[in-house]
Amino acid sequence: MIIVLSDSLFSKTHPEIVIELAALIANSRHVVIADTSSLAFKQWSGVAGAFGPRLLQMIASSARLVTARVVQTIVHVHTLNTEWTGDVPKLSVADARSYIPIPFKVFVENNEADRAFLLAYLDKEKRESLIDLQLNHWLIFVHGGGTGDLQKQIAWEGKNTMRADLRCFAYFDNDGLKIASPSRKTLEVAAECARNNIRHHQLNRRAIENYLPISALELWASTQSSTRARYTRRQLTPFKKLSDAERDHFNMKSGPNGDRFVVPYPALNAYESRQLQKGFGKKVATVYSHDKFREKSSRSDFQRAAAEVETLYLKLRSQI
């Protein structure tokens, strides 16, 4: 988020108050900027002493961050009362002091698996940026525990948090058995986000496991016992015969057996269907945490998945 120091701060406050506020912003996830060409800023700089160059340095550092990031939401800080309404809220100095340190919340169904999925597809710079935000407690992944509880948490946040739309984001599964058919429960989560103006991303594919490229499944096989590894490798032969759309909505954990065989796979013969009927197991998504996950990132199936994850990342990054 970009926090703009309005001209009123420079014309009506003591120099140290401005630099204190700027330092608070600079030591958070936010970016601090000000109109350094304005008359108010120039007059303030004339009496600010050492505070002037320090603030200019902070603004210059923030400007580089703005250039490196996507378009972000904006909040102004001024000397008047807080105005939360409108596309660009205006905060008093007192409210800014309490608002700025609040960590940004990312609502997900499983805070470990969904976080690993996102990080696995990001390049080194973006991945380290998000990890740094977490380590500094500027961003937290909130565990939803399934779509029902996730919806309740989002509803609570929207009802009890001032301008929740500025302070949180959500992404979650599609759970659909086929393309463009999200489950009713996930659509209710999306609707809850919309009711509270909370930005979100609903995955196009069934679940995070459906974004695993073949190379990751081969890697997953190598991490198992020899017997289980051979079985997983045999599963990959019929799995590769499925179309992209079929793989995108295949029940990766439990297979067609978990869906009571309601989805047909005409490309498979009886033997191949038996190989896939129980899926790859409940822990298949743990491969996202493997340090070799990105080794074959040039493959087309990896890049196809990475394209949507990049969209998800840009939506999230515009909010933080």
Stockholm file with secondary structure:
# STOCKHOLM 1.0

chainA/1-320         MIIVLSDSLFSKTHPEIVIELAALIANSRHVVIADTSSLAFKQWSGVAGAFGPRLLQMIASSARLVTARVVQTIVHVHTLNTEWTGDVPKLSVADARSYIPIPFKVFVENNEADRAFLLAYLDKEKRESLIDLQLNHWLIFVHGGGTGDLQKQIAWEGKNTMRADLRCFAYFDNDGLKIASPSRKTLEVAAECARNNIRHHQLNRRAIENYLPISALELWASTQSSTRARYTRRQLTPFKKLSDAERDHFNMKSGPNGDRFVVPYPALNAYESRQLQKGFGKKVATVYSHDKFREKSSRSDFQRAAAEVETLYLKLRSQI
#=GR chainA/1-320 SS CEEEECHHHHHHSCHHHHHHHHHHHHTSSCEEEECTTSHHHHHHHHHHTTHHHHHHHHHHHHHHHHHHSCCCCEEEECSSCCBCCSSSCEECHHHHHHHTTCCEEEEESCHHHHHHHHHHHSCHHHHHHHHHHHHTTSEEEEECCSHHHHHHHHHHHHHHSTTHHHHEEEEECCCCSSTTCCCHHHHHHHHHHHHTTCCEEECSSSSGGGGCCHHHHHHHHHTSCHHHHHHHHHHHHHHHHSCHHHHHTSCTTTHHHHTTTCSCCTTSCHHHHHHHTTCSCTTGGGGGGCTTGGGGTTSHHHHHHHHHHHHHHHHHHTTC
#=GC SS_cons         CEEEECHHHHHHSCHHHHHHHHHHHHTSSCEEEECTTSHHHHHHHHHHTTHHHHHHHHHHHHHHHHHHSCCCCEEEECSSCCBCCSSSCEECHHHHHHHTTCCEEEEESCHHHHHHHHHHHSCHHHHHHHHHHHHTTSEEEEECCSHHHHHHHHHHHHHHSTTHHHHEEEEECCCCSSTTCCCHHHHHHHHHHHHTTCCEEECSSSSGGGGCCHHHHHHHHHTSCHHHHHHHHHHHHHHHHSCHHHHHTSCTTTHHHHTTTCSCCTTSCHHHHHHHTTCSCTTGGGGGGCTTGGGGTTSHHHHHHHHHHHHHHHHHHTTC
//
